[in-house]
């Protein structure tokens, strides 16, 4: 997500916040292309789950420059979607997408590598 989507880090009022803060979540999810990316990732997951190895774990990895804003927000949103958590997904504007997964019972394990690290000085 590093080069394609606007970086909240560049906004001083968001720099020291993380994906867990509503202003960051709102900024990232309002970025042109992010909702389309969410739908594309969900479609990719669907394709893998329809394949011959559908019972094997599937890893989806996202990255950005600091790991505290863009990728972490999209990862949180994707976890809500794939687990069918429509209430949490609504905060990310993707409740409609989560509804598709509500009855699937997918186990989702979310790991943020950099969310709690210090802000990258750049």
Secondary structure as UniProt FT lines:
FT   TURN            2..4
FT   HELIX           8..10
FT   HELIX           12..15
FT   TURN            19..20
FT   HELIX           22..29
FT   TURN            32..33
FT   HELIX           34..49
FT   TURN            52..55
FT   HELIX           70..82
FT   TURN            83..84
FT   HELIX           86..91
FT   TURN            92..93
FT   HELIX           95..99
FT   TURN            100..104
FT   TURN            115..116
//
